[in-house]
Amino acid sequence: MKKLYPTVTLLFATLFISFALTTSSISAQNLSFETENKWGLDVTGALPVFLVASSHDGFDANGDDQFATRVMSGFNPGNITFTAHAPTQNGVDVSAVFQINHHLHGPSIQNDGLFEGRIADIIIAGDFGTINAGKGFGIFNSSSIGDAGSGMGVGRFAGPDAADATLGRIGSGYTYANFNPRITYTTPDLGGFSLKAGLINPEKPGGGSSNIETPSPRLEAQVDYTFNLNGSPIHVWAGGLYQNVDVVDENFDFNLSGWDTGLQVTLSGLTVTGSYSETKSIGADGLIGINISGGSALDQADVDGSQWYTEATYNFDRLLLGASYGEGHQDKNSTPVGAAQEVTNELLMGFARYRVTDNLTLMTEAQTFASESQADYSALILGTQITF
């Protein structure tokens, strides 16, 4: 790790070990309600908060490194989720899910965009499978996003004054599935196999412009296979996406497309995960139709990209230890609508999670990040999350 102050490192480690050794568990709470006519309401949620100490190479205006200590959101912001269940009729279960999210902000931002709604979903389920209609998580690369390190932690973030949710392993391991309006169908369990496919609202690179036409939804699909080998769970997945974009004034069109595959194996307390994907017109930052490295999102037209990561964790009941490494890459490319430079993002993480109680988790994370599109940095992180 680069230039992290020893006193801060010692403080974080001492706090984590003290909690892990001196606290005990309590039973989890369940916020569920049911009426006499079998309507139900479940209220769940989580509030994560992180203290992040980080050193960023050459970040100051004079070219010096910049050190910062901030209280931040993680990859997942605080959320509360309401799920209403209708009584089962004719073999059909119907429910509605609505989620409200809250972000912690950077310096000098007090009340800007405090809340957002990531999920507003109708779920229709039965022997035929499951239909989701509304706004919710995408499909492509969605199983890869379930990594233990950044999924409940911080992962990559923008800089010393980062605000809102962080990037996790977006751009250093996977493409983000994002929360979009969509209609999806998932098959029932077919002997360990399941297929999920859907129509996703298309992304318009460069924003809502009449110069950009996206006449059809984005197509996304994924097949999952879960089985046991000598008592060890194994999960394999593969998927893809496709969307067309037409730049009217340049008489130029291109496709957003990609494929991915992954594997997760659990043997006793050890879990090993690997994921790999290749994309077209989705760059190293791993965001569909968005460019956070500067310049227009059209710069990524026809660019070749790839993402991969590997992770290993060991679960000691209430204590989880893990490490992961991943990269995001794009090749140099130019088209009539823009140009992209070669970029490689690299993120190395070590992390620990300790369940103080069934509702309270203590988290620590150490990471180093390197990229051509962002100042290299290293960070030490201590966090806590309440889940209900």
HELIX and SHEET records of a PDB file:
HELIX    1   1 PRO A    6  THR A   22  1                                  17    
HELIX    2   2 SER A  144  GLY A  146  5                                   3    
HELIX    3   3 ALA A  148  GLY A  151  1                                   4    
HELIX    4   4 VAL A  248  GLU A  250  5                                   3    
HELIX    5   5 ALA A  297  GLN A  300  5                                   4    
SHEET    1   A 3 SER A  32  GLU A  34  0                                        
SHEET    2   A 3 GLY A  40  HIS A  56 -1                                        
SHEET    3   A 3 GLN A  66  MET A  72 -1                                        
SHEET    1   B11 SER A  32  GLU A  34  0                                        
SHEET    2   B11 GLY A  40  HIS A  56 -1                                        
SHEET    3   B11 GLY A  78  HIS A  85 -1                                        
SHEET    4   B11 ASP A  93  HIS A 102 -1                                        
SHEET    5   B11 PHE A 115  GLY A 126 -1                                        
SHEET    6   B11 GLY A 129  PHE A 137 -1                                        
SHEET    7   B11 PHE A 179  THR A 186 -1                                        
SHEET    8   B11 PHE A 193  ILE A 200 -1                                        
SHEET    9   B11 ARG A 218  LEU A 229 -1                                        
SHEET   10   B11 SER A 232  VAL A 247 -1                                        
SHEET   11   B11 ILE A 212  GLU A 213 -1                                        
SHEET    1   C 9 SER A  32  GLU A  34  0                                        
SHEET    2   C 9 GLY A  40  HIS A  56 -1                                        
SHEET    3   C 9 TYR A 377  THR A 387 -1                                        
SHEET    4   C 9 LEU A 360  ALA A 370 -1                                        
SHEET    5   C 9 VAL A 343  ARG A 355 -1                                        
SHEET    6   C 9 LEU A 319  GLN A 330 -1                                        
SHEET    7   C 9 ASP A 304  PHE A 316 -1                                        
SHEET    8   C 9 LEU A 270  LYS A 280 -1                                        
SHEET    9   C 9 PHE A 252  LEU A 267 -1                                        
SHEET    1   D 2 ASN A 333  THR A 335  0                                        
SHEET    2   D 2 GLY A 338  ALA A 340 -1                                        
END                                                                             
